């Protein structure tokens, strides 16, 4: 039976302190964070690198501890902070909207009550005016006038709040449009590099909180520069749009496709194992190869284009840079092997 979470954490903490004492390093927070991460197994890459130092009998100096912290722990902490900040902003916006709606409901309720009271006084005024006591009739008339002023002010306030609510909704719409524009590639219409960075950050952060899988493929258009130089930039732009469209059509709604830069694209596949991501990559490669490119201005056939793809699966705890680098290396291998093919991280070890 597996140990309860608190027992595992206490065990990792004890082990971390033992190592700190054994290697005679300072028991300061940075060192403790490094060795707790090592003992808890939260970062397999950190553990492998430190085991390498142990194996080579290299002393673990302060510089090495600081390097381990910066490489493996600081990015995770920064990611957690960014995630928390975004969540707080979303919660603040939600609270603002709820507060405004509550105020409007109260004002509307108050206005209805004041209007009902004003109507009742109007009726009473008619009855009192027949009274023989002119002082009483005058007092009631003055009270009705003041009540009607309050009702008028409440109506004006409700109008202004309705207007403010509309302006807030419009502002939220504008902000949403601005955010979408900021995260969209202007040429291809798919998400851009900035959107990709945010998505991969969010997905890897989520995997550090719970188990799961994530795959990535990097792809670019084979011999694109030569094609661009031969047929011109307008046709080159058309090719980028065609590839982006094929990518978007051949993945699931839950997947994420982005233009990474120039003629290079990236796709993220949540809850997907490597073999399944390779199958999708092969499907995309064949779809691009089967597409004949035509010059839209002249109708001239420009033949086929091809793409090369590199696929990698995320290892829990590794840095995003290492994850992307592995897919990039597989892409580079596909180029070396003749282009128009899919290579994965498994091919890198052969």
TAFENSUL-V416672 format. One line per field, one symbol per residue. ss: DSSP state (A for helix, B for strand, O for the rest). Layout:
BEGIN
ss=???
END
This chain:
BEGIN
ss=OOOOAAAAAAAAAAAAAAAAAAOOOOOOAAAAAAAAAAAAOOOAAAAAAAAAAAAOOOOOOAAAAAAAAAAAAAAAAAAAAAAAAAAAAAAAAAAAAAAAAAAAAAAAAAAAAAAAAAAAAAAAAAAAOOOOOAAAAAAAAAAAAAAAAAAAAAAAAAAAAAAAAAAAAAAAAAAAAAAAAAOBOOOOOOBOAAAAAAAAAAAAAAAAAOOOOBBBBBBBBOOAAAAAAAAOAAAAAAAAAAAAAAAAAOOOOOOBBBBBBOOBBBBBBBOOOAAAAAAAAAAAAAAAAOOBBBOOOOOOBBBBOOBBBBBBBOOOOOOAAAAAAAAAAAAAAAAAOOOOOBBBAAAAAO
END
